[in-house]
């Protein structure tokens, strides 16, 4: 009898939790639109990356609802110079065996799934330390379902939007 009651309580609580979360993601949306320009900030206020979404608000994949608006074109601009971000510059693995700097843009959706864009490699001996996407990219998820965008430099997350990125509780 006690086992049945415990099982019943468990099923009831599980059902209530499921109903309370239905239609919602694990994380809150960052509230982005198809025409936003997003600056990824480090903890010191530096801006090592900017993402520019280039979709018309009602013309992307024929959708007006940002939760369904997929394939939004965007460009990413990376600036690892100390003047843009001390944190990004400090994350560069100058002593590593690779002659290039690996930079990734990571989009995390509201279900906590990560979608990664690998940027063009930058030479460590470059005085520029800047990069741009080689061509317009298409967002792999609905823009209204983006919870966070992060910049990772040589394996270290150095900036995000929002700052800090939300985490699963």
N, C-alpha and C positions, 0 to 999 in steps of 0.2 A: 504494500500500500504506500509506504514511504517513498519507494522508488518511483512509483507511478506519479505521485504528487510532485516529486522533484523533476521528473521528466516533463510533466505538464507545465510547471512554472518555467522551466528552461525554454520549452516551445513557445509559450506565451511571450516571454521576454524577447526571444529571437524574432518572433513575428512583429512585435512592436518596434523593435530596432530596425527591421527591414522596411516596414511601412514608413517610419520616420525619415529614412534615408532615400526612399525611392524618388528618382528624378533628380537627385542631388549627387554631386561628386564627393570624393573623399576630401578634396581641397576646394577652397573658394576660388572662383574665377578672378583674374586680375582686372577684368572689366575692359579689355582692349577692344578696339574697333578696327575695321579694315583699312582705315586711313591714318592710324596713329603713328607717331614717331616716338619710340621708346628709348630712353637712355638707361643703360645698365650702370648702376652706381656701385662703387666700392664703399667700404665702411668709413673712409675719410672724405667722401664727397667727390672723389675722382670719377671721371666718365671714360672708361676704356672701350666702351662699345655703344653703338647706336643701331637700333633696328628700325627700319622705315618700311611700314606696310604700305603697299601701293595698290590696294584694291578700292574699287568704288563701293560704297557702303551697301548698295542694293544690286550690284551687278556681278558679284562673285558667285559663280556656280548657280546663278539664278535664285539666290537665297537672300532674304532680308534679315532673317534671324541669325545673330552672330553665333548662336550655339550650333548652327548648321552650316555656317559659311566656311567651306573648306577651299583649299588651293589658293589661298590669298597670296599674291606675289609679294615678296619683300626683298630688301637688300640689307646686308649687315656691314657695318664699318667698324673696324677694330683699330685702336690706337694704344700701343703698349709703351709709348714714350713716357718717361717720368713726369713730364709736364701734364699729361692726361691722367695718369694714375700711378702713384708710387707703388701701390699694392700689386698691380698687374706687372709692372717692371720688375719688382722684387720676386715675383713668381717664376720668372724665366730661369730655366735650369741651364745656366751658362756653362757649367762644368760637365754636363751630360754628353754622352757619346754622339747624339744626333746633332747634325749641323743646322737643324731647323727648329723653330718654335712651333709646338702644336697648339692650335687654338680651336676650341669647340664652342658652338652655341647650342645650349641644351634647352629645349622647350619641354616643360612638364605640364601635363594636362590635369584636369580636375580629378581624374581617377588615379593620379600619381604615376602615370606611364610617361617615360622619358623618350623624347625624339631628338636625336643628335645630328647637327650639321657640322661637318669638319670643314674648317676654313682652309684657304690656300696657305701652304707653309710659308713662313717668313724666315729668312736666313738670320742666324744669330749675329752675323757680322754686319748686318744691315744697319745703316744709320737712320733709316726710315721708321722701322718697327710699326708700320701701319699696313693694313690689308682691307680689301673690300671683296665681297662675294664676286666671283668672276662673271656671273650672270644672275639675273633675277631668279630667286629660288621660290618654290611654292611651299606654303605652310602645310605640313603633313596632318594637321589636326584642325578642327574648327576653331576659329579665332576666339570665339566666346568661351571656349573650354580651356584656354591657356590659364594656368594658375601661376606660372613662374617662368622666367627666362633667365638663364645663367650664362656667364662667360667663364670658361675653364682654360687656363694657360698652363701648359706643361703639367697637366694633372691636378692643378689647384684651382678651385672655384674662387675667382677674384672679384666678381661683380654680379649683380642680379637686379631684376625688377619683378616684383617689389623687393625691397631690401628690409629685412631678410626675407628669403623665400619662405612661404608657409611650409610646415612639415605635417606629416600625418600624426595625429594624436594617438 
